[in-house]
């Protein structure tokens, strides 16, 4: 148990933890997570909605022609 409190052992453990954390950060820093440009993504969604509205037009005139029960 005494060898665990040796300053050399503690130093080696601390250095190995720091080096492994730096290696993990370097590995994950190069990952690609998809589109990062928010404006391109929003424009793509807007075009998709516009294309859907061209294929399925909505008819709101029926609601205006409904009779009302005013007395």
C-alpha positions as CSV (number, residue, x, y, z in Angstrom):
1,X,0.0,0.0,0.0
2,X,2.9,2.2,0.6
3,X,4.0,2.1,-3.0
4,X,0.7,3.6,-4.1
5,X,1.4,6.8,-2.2
6,X,4.8,7.2,-3.8
7,X,5.0,10.5,-5.7
8,X,6.3,8.8,-8.8
9,X,3.3,6.5,-9.0
10,X,0.9,9.4,-8.4
11,X,2.7,11.5,-11.1
12,X,2.5,8.6,-13.6
13,X,-1.2,8.1,-13.0
14,X,-2.0,11.8,-13.3
15,X,0.0,12.1,-16.6
16,X,-1.6,9.0,-18.0
17,X,-5.1,10.4,-17.3
18,X,-4.3,13.8,-18.8
19,X,-2.8,12.1,-22.0
20,X,-5.7,9.8,-22.4
21,X,-8.2,12.7,-22.1
22,X,-6.3,14.7,-24.7
23,X,-6.3,11.7,-27.0
24,X,-10.0,11.2,-26.6
25,X,-10.7,14.9,-27.3
26,X,-8.5,14.7,-30.5
27,X,-10.4,11.6,-31.6
28,X,-13.8,13.1,-31.1
29,X,-12.9,16.5,-32.6
30,X,-12.7,15.1,-36.1
31,X,-16.2,13.5,-36.1
32,X,-18.8,14.8,-38.5
33,X,-22.3,15.3,-37.1
34,X,-24.2,16.3,-40.2
35,X,-25.1,19.8,-41.4
36,X,-23.8,22.6,-39.2
37,X,-25.2,25.4,-41.3
38,X,-28.6,26.2,-39.8
39,X,-29.7,28.4,-42.7
40,X,-29.2,25.6,-45.3
41,X,-31.2,23.2,-43.2
42,X,-34.1,25.8,-42.7
43,X,-34.2,26.5,-46.4
44,X,-34.4,22.8,-47.2
45,X,-37.3,22.4,-44.8
46,X,-39.0,25.4,-46.3
47,X,-38.7,24.0,-49.8
48,X,-40.1,20.7,-48.6
49,X,-43.1,22.4,-47.1
50,X,-43.7,24.5,-50.2
51,X,-43.5,21.3,-52.4
52,X,-46.1,19.6,-50.1
53,X,-48.4,22.6,-50.3
54,X,-48.3,22.5,-54.2
55,X,-49.2,18.8,-54.2
56,X,-51.9,19.1,-51.5
57,X,-53.6,22.5,-51.8
58,X,-55.9,23.5,-49.0
59,X,-59.3,25.0,-49.7
60,X,-60.2,27.5,-47.0
61,X,-63.2,28.9,-48.8
62,X,-65.6,26.2,-47.5
63,X,-65.3,27.6,-43.9
64,X,-66.3,31.1,-45.0
65,X,-69.5,29.9,-46.8
66,X,-70.8,27.9,-43.8
67,X,-74.1,29.3,-42.5
68,X,-74.2,30.9,-39.1
69,X,-76.9,30.5,-36.5
70,X,-77.5,34.2,-35.6
71,X,-80.9,35.1,-34.3
